[in-house]
Amino acid sequence: MPAVSNKTQRPLSVPLPGGKTLHLGPGKTGQISAQAVDNPRLQQLVDAGEIEIVREDPRPTAGPGGGKRGRTSMLGHTPGSHRSGDR
């Protein structure tokens, strides 16, 4: 899926087909549909150097050990554990 990257130091409102708008913060990237790439209003922002269109999302998909996305290790306090002086 194509992605759009904000190349400016300010938030942008990127017009999309169907009257939709993608709001991107400075340096942020968001996904768009393949049909939106050819939108003339989007192309104006590309020509002005404000956004860049990346044809494929560079983020890796689940590989070895996949399926663990979003999980984090909790070091330190665990539920139900109390130090003796806390009560």
Buried (B, 14 or more C-beta within 10 A) or exposed (E): EBBBEBBBEEEBEBBBEEEEEBEBEEEEBBEBEEEBBEBEEBEEBBEEEBBEBBEEEEEEEEEEEEEEEEEEEEEEEEEEEEEEEEE
